[in-house]
């Protein structure tokens, strides 16, 4: 049976981040009994006692909190990425179970998939290889949430589900080059180059890898649908079924922001995973989710939002 969000006490971890801000705004429209999020200074989810205090009395916990960044950040902070994410996930799920939360919604990552997963990525392939090396500490730490989720369901009957969103983008994304992912990083590069009159922009890697991107508002819709309707043990992908190469992505962004110079690819920098495109049939079958935002529409909205900030 569908969960009535309007009569639920909901806690969202990471509710002040990129995805969390959009999710909180959408959840407010259901007028839940209570809707709570918090900062790390209020509750440090790496500590079990803080998780217990944060979740006490909640009906639903949606766990978005993560220490996450792009390829450069991953290379510089592998230990922190593993430590922070595995502790946050482990304590959050355990304490949610212990204090009597009725449903736990865990957000994983596309980085959990093996480096050479057959395309489109199906959930059954999650354990058939090691993740791409620059993503592995983060991806494996988040994937342990799936193991824990299934274990707690098996032993305790705890209702925990696990969702695997593909690369997200949209207004409010992180544009700081130290932590940004590829779309905001490229938008900033091309806007800066356009405004300063530069003749060339250099992009990391060869440009040949592909990525699938999911507009943040579509991701929110998928999370809400799963929260209301899905109570299964199997992990579920959330994606758009749209695949684009980094080279085509860079070209598209340069045109949309009005940069007329040359785009150069630095092959000495890592490419990351060779290809990412996921199978979304489970999400459609289990809780009727399909993305609706055309990629270029979402990209224009993201660029427009960023240009208003600078």
Secondary structure, DSSP 8 states (H G I E B T S, - for coil): ----GGG-EEEEETTTSHHHHHHHHHHHTT--SEEE---TTT--TTSHHHHHHHHTT-SEEEE-------HHHHHH-HHHHHHHHHHHHHHHHHHHHHTT-SEEEEE--GGGSBTT--SSB-GGGTTSS-B-TTTHHHHHHHHHHHHHHHHHHHHH---EEEEEE-EEE-TT----TTT--HHHHHHHHHHHHHHHT-SEEEEES-S--EEEEEEHHHHHHHHHHHHHH---SS-EEE--S-EEEHHHHHHHHHHHHT--SEEEEETTS---SS---B--HHHHHHH-----S-HHHHHHHHHHHHHHH-
